[in-house]
Amino acid sequence: MAEGVDPVTASAIRVGIAALCLIFTGFIPNPLLWMTTGIRPPLMAWISAVVTVFGIALITIAWN
């Protein structure tokens, strides 16, 4: 940020790159092992994922 880069733009770039990485990771069969074995992740893992997405959305919206 010392170079004068807009914080919202920098955050959007970081989140976009992370989203692309997660999308590409989804194509690898091993991260989705629970779909093939039928063993679902614990409830706390689902709650953590939802809270994470909600938090990123709040951060992104708050900077606009």
Secondary structure, 3 states (H helix, E strand, C coil): CCCCCCHHHHHHHHHHHHHHHHHHHHCCCHHHHHHHHCCCCCHHHHHHHHHHHHHHHHHHHHCC
